[in-house]
Amino acid sequence: MEKLIQHPSWIEIDVAQFKRNLSAVRKKIGGRRFCLTVKANAYGHGLCEMGSIAQEMKIDYLGVSCLKEGIILRKSGVNLPIFVFGAIHEEQIQEFIAWELEFSVSSRFKAELVAKVCERLVRKCRIHLEVDTGMQRTGMRSETALELLSWIETVSCFDLVGVYSHLATADKPHCPVALEQIRQFRQLRERSGRKDLIWHLANSGGIVFYPDSYLDMVRPGLLCYGYFPDGRRDIQREIAPCFSLKAKISYFKVVGSGEGISYGHSYRTISQTRIVTIPIGYGDGYGRIFSNRGFVLIRGRKYLISGTICMDQLMVDIGQNEAYVGDEVVLIGAQGNDKIDLNEISEIANTIPYEILCSLNNRLNRIYK
């Protein structure tokens, strides 16, 4: 086998911690089904690797956003039930069936498209009916869902597995919008009389703040990777991040007073100092937004990034402190007695942890420990 050429910047995944997170969520939800959301490369953690660990941990379902992700998982040897959240297109239906993926139907129009393909292939398919209870993204309105549900029951090609909706504001405790979505969805469940189906609504925020949203299955994502809605730590203390972003110093130089650093010279030295170069940049998904704002850890000390982040590199002014080429740098995670928390850097970038994790691309190797 050809040896993997390592990029001098990488992501480390603590597998043992990830397993502890899954176990803690399982404990919280009791006997309900557990659908681990692994879309967007498992929130940057690695789609196939996280899927394989989930299979080892006997998770009930995997959730992905699109056909492509489902096929990648199947090709990697994952045989768990896989549910595709995203809206479907006519040309994809045959592939959903061929790869034994469960998928959403959210309108009579889409249902009829699926039925035509199934009839042509003489195949059945496993579907979930998507209901919009307030997200206003995809899904049919709850007041018309029962009509479609009744029609689906009359079409022999459909194996209706479940009914689901998605919480829009579950990261806020006691939110009236979330409470209304839960009420509406539970009411639909009662009116349908179909307790044999899997009714699912709860995401990570639902698990933490809204136990009434658990129903038959939950679909957490961020929580399983160790991060809490709105930065809180409100459930089992076993849950913690399993993700670190690291690099090695690639260059060191002494720079005089008043010198500009990087493109545009947005940072200038105030005295003779030591500048180290770190081989990571926006080409890896570590954004320019962190120029002169983000932090790194070197030898247990926290330093501000100095100057504009380049496509492949960034610079750090370490003053008169010591550091050498090859020293480990932490951009997300812990080193010594200090740490750089994902929530902290998300606030710097005026975004959410999801976006930071999903932005870090596959030029960065994932190392599983």
HELIX and SHEET records of a PDB file:
HELIX    1   1 VAL A   15  ILE A   29  1                                  15    
HELIX    2   2 LYS A   39  TYR A   43  1                                   5    
HELIX    3   3 LEU A   47  GLU A   56  1                                  10    
HELIX    4   4 LEU A   67  LYS A   75  1                                   9    
HELIX    5   5 GLU A   90  GLN A   92  5                                   3    
HELIX    6   6 ILE A   93  ALA A   98  1                                   6    
HELIX    7   7 ARG A  108  LEU A  121  1                                  14    
HELIX    8   8 SER A  142  GLU A  153  1                                  12    
HELIX    9   9 PRO A  176  SER A  192  1                                  17    
HELIX   10  10 SER A  204  PHE A  209  1                                   6    
HELIX   11  11 PRO A  211  SER A  213  5                                   3    
HELIX   12  12 LEU A  222  TYR A  225  5                                   4    
HELIX   13  13 PRO A  229  GLY A  231  5                                   3    
HELIX   14  14 TYR A  263  HIS A  265  5                                   3    
HELIX   15  15 TYR A  282  ASP A  284  5                                   3    
HELIX   16  16 ARG A  288  PHE A  290  5                                   3    
HELIX   17  17 LEU A  342  ILE A  348  1                                   7    
HELIX   18  18 PRO A  353  SER A  359  1                                   7    
SHEET    1   A 6 ARG A 301  LEU A 304  0                                        
SHEET    2   A 6 PHE A 295  ILE A 298 -1                                        
SHEET    3   A 6 GLU A 328  GLN A 335 -1                                        
SHEET    4   A 6 PHE A 243  LYS A 248 -1                                        
SHEET    5   A 6 SER A   9  ILE A  13 -1                                        
SHEET    6   A 6 ASN A 365  TYR A 368  1                                        
SHEET    1   B 9 MET A 140  ARG A 141  0                                        
SHEET    2   B 9 CYS A 125  ASP A 132  1                                        
SHEET    3   B 9 GLU A 102  VAL A 105  1                                        
SHEET    4   B 9 ILE A  82  VAL A  84  1                                        
SHEET    5   B 9 TYR A  61  VAL A  64  1                                        
SHEET    6   B 9 ARG A  33  THR A  37  1                                        
SHEET    7   B 9 MET A 217  VAL A 218  1                                        
SHEET    8   B 9 ILE A 198  ALA A 202  1                                        
SHEET    9   B 9 PHE A 158  TYR A 164  1                                        
SHEET    1   C 3 TYR A 251  VAL A 255  0                                        
SHEET    2   C 3 THR A 273  ILE A 278 -1                                        
SHEET    3   C 3 LEU A 314  GLY A 319 -1                                        
SHEET    1   D 2 GLY A 260  ILE A 261  0                                        
SHEET    2   D 2 TYR A 267  ARG A 268 -1                                        
SHEET    1   E 4 ARG A 301  LEU A 304  0                                        
SHEET    2   E 4 PHE A 295  ILE A 298 -1                                        
SHEET    3   E 4 GLU A 328  GLN A 335 -1                                        
SHEET    4   E 4 ASP A 338  ILE A 340 -1                                        
END                                                                             
